[in-house]
């Protein structure tokens, strides 16, 4: 009888990044070491949770987080969550797995809830000494003044849904007239909207993960989008962004970025892999946001960083899974 643990990769979700999540899930599934683990692939959408195996679909029993495949009941021992958005990046799925007593790849409920809300995360980290943007928060149904917003953040500025990823619903606003349509777009995606000043600088992203007592900070990626900003097209269309790893930063700035990313990990109490995005502007390192289930497609930043470091995604995933199972 096999003593290998059953590891399930969970992707999909209820947000606008569903398709990206499926690609991340497939890449992770392929990279998990089948010599060490029995691996399964789960797609979650709303209340429909199914495992895909032998080109068939099998429903998940949410009472005990199991699945019956060809007459055999499979109890999952570990969940690798790669849902970008609800419910895998806001703490809901983590709460269910905690109640089931199942270890998982990401941070806990509290961390996921804080980091999923851009305004809450930025405000919290700024209070803990991290250099961040100084966003304005608007809530659906509450009044606001266009003039006051522009007086506070200036132009150009960015309007973002507070709980979306992959730049869905994000607008770079250059004129007073363009602010209202941008707010309406963002509010169509989320009930909370964040408005941030434009930062003139070099964009970066840096991954971090921890296993046992060892913390690994990945090489920094410099992000040079060919569009106005790093929007959905720039993120997922080949050739629309120059992604330079390691980034062209001085040794001193590179050290500051990696230290900041490492500090963010510790301040929040993260687990698994995170990715911290930000800008270098006038010699200052400014944090933009924290991704706790970053994109993991073959061309996403973290797998590129792993390759640049000279290791394999398989090894990184093994480190995380074994650490959590122990």
C-alpha positions in Angstrom: 0.0 0.0 0.0 1.3 3.4 -0.9 2.5 5.6 2.0 2.7 8.7 -0.3 0.6 11.6 0.8 -2.3 12.8 -1.4 -1.7 16.4 -2.6 -4.4 18.3 -4.4 -3.8 21.4 -6.5 -6.9 23.7 -6.2 -7.5 26.3 -8.9 -10.3 28.2 -10.6 -12.2 30.3 -8.1 -15.0 32.9 -8.4 -13.0 36.0 -9.5 -12.0 37.4 -12.9 -8.7 35.5 -12.9 -10.4 32.1 -13.3 -8.6 31.3 -16.6 -5.2 32.4 -15.3 -5.7 30.3 -12.2 -6.3 27.2 -14.3 -3.0 27.8 -16.2 -1.2 28.3 -12.8 -2.8 25.1 -11.5 -1.7 23.0 -14.5 1.8 24.3 -14.2 2.0 23.5 -10.5 0.4 20.1 -11.0 3.0 19.1 -13.6 5.8 20.3 -11.4 4.8 18.4 -8.2 7.1 15.4 -7.7 5.0 12.3 -8.4 7.7 10.1 -7.0 7.0 11.7 -3.6 3.3 12.5 -3.7 0.1 11.2 -5.2 -1.2 14.3 -7.0 -4.7 15.4 -7.9 -6.2 18.4 -9.8 -9.2 20.2 -8.5 -11.3 23.0 -10.1 -13.4 25.0 -7.7 -16.2 27.4 -8.9 -18.8 28.5 -6.5 -20.2 25.4 -4.8 -19.1 23.1 -7.6 -15.8 21.5 -6.5 -14.6 18.7 -8.8 -11.5 16.6 -9.3 -10.4 16.0 -12.9 -8.8 12.5 -13.3 -8.7 10.0 -16.1 -10.4 12.6 -18.3 -13.5 12.5 -16.0 -14.9 14.7 -13.4 -15.5 13.6 -9.8 -17.4 15.6 -7.2 -15.6 16.6 -4.0 -17.3 15.6 -0.7 -16.9 18.8 1.3 -17.9 17.0 4.6 -14.5 15.5 4.8 -12.6 17.0 1.9 -12.4 13.7 -0.1 -13.3 12.4 -3.5 -14.3 8.9 -4.7 -12.5 8.0 -7.9 -13.4 4.6 -9.6 -14.8 3.3 -6.3 -11.8 4.4 -4.2 -12.2 7.2 -1.6 -9.3 9.6 -1.7 -8.7 11.7 1.4 -6.6 14.7 0.6 -3.7 15.3 3.0 -2.5 18.7 1.6 -3.9 21.4 -0.6 -1.8 23.5 -2.9 -4.0 26.6 -3.4 -3.4 28.5 -6.7 -6.7 30.5 -6.9 -6.1 34.1 -7.7 -8.9 36.0 -6.0 -12.0 34.7 -4.2 -12.1 32.3 -2.3 -8.4 31.3 -2.4 -6.7 34.6 -1.8 -9.1 36.2 0.7 -9.0 33.5 3.4 -12.3 31.8 2.8 -10.9 28.6 1.5 -8.1 28.6 4.1 -10.8 28.8 6.8 -12.6 25.7 5.4 -9.3 23.8 5.2 -8.4 24.8 8.8 -11.8 23.4 10.0 -11.0 20.2 8.1 -7.5 20.0 9.6 -5.9 20.1 6.2 -2.5 21.9 5.8 -2.2 24.1 2.7 0.4 26.1 0.8 -0.6 29.7 1.5 -0.7 32.1 4.5 -3.4 31.7 7.1 -6.9 33.3 7.1 -5.8 36.5 8.8 -3.0 37.2 6.4 -5.0 36.4 3.4 -7.9 38.7 4.5 -5.5 41.6 5.1 -3.5 41.2 1.9 -6.5 40.7 -0.3 -7.7 44.2 0.5 -5.2 46.6 -1.1 -6.1 49.5 1.2 -6.0 47.5 4.4 -2.7 45.9 3.5 -1.0 49.2 2.5 -2.3 51.0 5.5 -1.2 48.2 7.9 2.3 47.9 6.4 2.8 51.7 6.4 2.0 51.7 10.1 4.7 49.0 10.5 7.4 51.2 8.9 7.2 50.0 5.3 7.4 52.7 2.6 4.1 52.5 0.7 1.8 54.6 -1.4 -0.7 56.7 0.4 -4.0 55.6 -1.2 -7.5 57.1 -0.9 -10.3 54.7 -0.2 -13.9 55.1 -1.6 -16.8 52.8 -0.7 -19.8 52.2 -2.9 -22.8 54.2 -1.9 -20.8 56.8 0.0 -20.4 60.3 -1.4 -17.1 61.7 -2.7 -15.7 64.8 -4.3 -13.7 64.5 -7.6 -11.9 67.8 -6.8 -10.9 66.6 -3.3 -9.6 63.3 -4.7 -7.4 65.0 -7.3 -6.2 67.5 -4.7 -5.0 64.6 -2.6 -3.5 62.2 -5.2 -2.8 64.5 -8.1 -2.8 63.6 -11.8 -2.0 61.2 -13.3 -3.4 58.6 -10.8 -4.5 55.0 -10.7 -8.0 53.8 -9.8 -8.2 50.2 -8.7 -10.8 47.8 -7.2 -9.5 47.0 -3.7 -10.1 43.3 -4.1 -9.1 42.3 -7.6 -5.9 41.1 -9.2 -4.3 40.9 -12.7 -5.1 44.6 -13.1 -8.8 43.9 -13.8 -10.8 47.2 -13.5 -7.6 49.3 -13.2 -7.4 52.7 -15.0 -4.6 55.2 -15.3 -6.4 58.5 -15.1 -4.7 61.5 -16.7 -7.5 64.1 -16.8 -10.2 65.3 -14.4 -12.9 64.1 -16.9 -11.6 60.6 -17.0 -11.8 60.0 -13.2 -15.6 59.4 -12.9 -15.7 56.7 -15.7 -12.6 55.1 -14.1 -14.4 55.0 -10.7 -17.5 53.5 -12.2 -15.5 50.7 -13.9 -13.7 49.9 -10.6 -16.9 49.9 -8.6 -18.4 47.5 -11.1 -15.7 45.0 -10.0 -15.6 45.7 -6.2 -17.5 47.7 -3.6 -14.2 49.3 -2.3 -12.0 51.3 -4.6 -8.5 52.6 -4.1 -7.0 55.6 -5.7 -3.2 56.0 -5.7 -0.8 58.7 -7.0 1.2 57.9 -10.1 4.8 56.9 -9.2 7.4 57.9 -11.7 10.0 55.2 -11.3 11.1 51.7 -12.2 8.7 48.9 -11.4 9.9 45.7 -9.7 8.6 42.5 -8.2 10.3 40.2 -5.8 9.3 36.7 -4.5 9.9 35.2 -1.1 9.1 31.9 0.5 10.0 30.1 3.7 10.3 26.4 4.7 11.5 25.2 8.1 13.9 27.9 9.4 15.1 28.9 6.0 13.8 31.9 4.1 14.5 32.3 0.4 14.3 35.7 -1.3 14.2 35.3 -5.1 16.1 37.4 -7.6 14.3 40.7 -8.3 12.4 41.2 -11.6 12.4 44.5 -13.3 9.1 45.1 -15.1 9.1 47.2 -18.2 5.6 47.2 -19.8 5.1 48.4 -23.4 1.6 49.6 -22.5 1.0 52.7 -20.3 1.2 50.4 -17.2 1.4 46.7 -16.3 -2.2 46.0 -17.2 -3.9 42.6 -18.1 -2.6 42.7 -21.7 0.9 43.5 -20.6 0.8 40.7 -18.0 -0.5 37.9 -20.2 0.5 38.8 -23.8 3.9 37.6 -25.0 6.2 40.4 -25.9 4.1 43.2 -24.3 6.4 43.4 -21.3 10.2 43.2 -20.8 10.7 41.1 -17.7 14.4 41.4 -16.7 15.7 39.0 -14.1 17.8 40.0 -12.2 16.6 43.6 -12.6 19.0 46.4 -13.5 19.3 47.8 -10.0 22.4 48.9 -8.1 23.6 46.5 -5.5 22.4 48.8 -2.8 18.9 49.2 -4.2 18.6 45.5 -4.9 19.5 44.8 -1.3 16.9 47.3 -0.1 14.2 45.7 -2.3 15.0 42.2 -1.0 15.1 43.4 2.6 11.8 45.1 2.2 10.1 42.0 0.7 11.6 39.9 3.4 10.4 42.3 6.1 6.9 42.4 4.6 6.8 38.5 4.8 7.7 38.6 8.5 5.5 41.5 9.5 2.4 39.9 8.0 3.4 36.4 9.1 3.2 35.0 5.6 3.6 31.3 4.6 4.3 29.7 1.3 5.3 31.8 -1.7 4.4 35.5 -1.8 5.4 38.2 -4.3 5.8 41.8 -3.4 5.4 44.5 -6.1 6.7 48.0 -6.0 8.6 50.9 -7.5 12.0 52.5 -7.2 11.5 56.2 -7.4 14.3 58.8 -6.8 16.3 56.2 -5.0 13.4 55.2 -2.7 11.9 51.7 -2.6 8.1 51.9 -2.4 5.9 48.9 -1.9 2.7 48.7 -4.0 1.0 45.4 -3.1 1.5 41.9 -1.8 0.4 38.8 -3.8 -0.1 35.7 -1.6 -1.1 33.4 -4.4 1.0 34.8 -7.2 0.7 33.7 -10.8 2.4 30.4 -11.4 2.1 29.8 -15.2 5.3 28.8 -16.9 5.8 32.5 -17.9 4.8 34.0 -14.6 7.3 35.9 -12.5 7.9 33.4 -9.7 8.7 30.4 -12.0 11.0 32.7 -13.9 12.7 33.8 -10.7 13.1 30.2 -9.6 14.8 29.4 -12.9 17.1 32.5 -12.6 18.1 31.2 -9.2 19.3 27.9 -10.7 16.8 25.7 -9.0 13.5 24.0 -10.2 9.9 24.7 -9.4 9.6 21.0 -8.4 12.2 21.5 -5.7 10.5 24.7 -4.4 7.1 23.0 -4.2 8.6 19.9 -2.5 10.2 22.2 0.1 6.8 23.9 0.8 4.7 20.7 0.8 7.1 18.7 3.0 7.5 21.6 5.4 3.7 21.9 5.9 3.1 18.1 6.1 5.7 17.9 8.9 
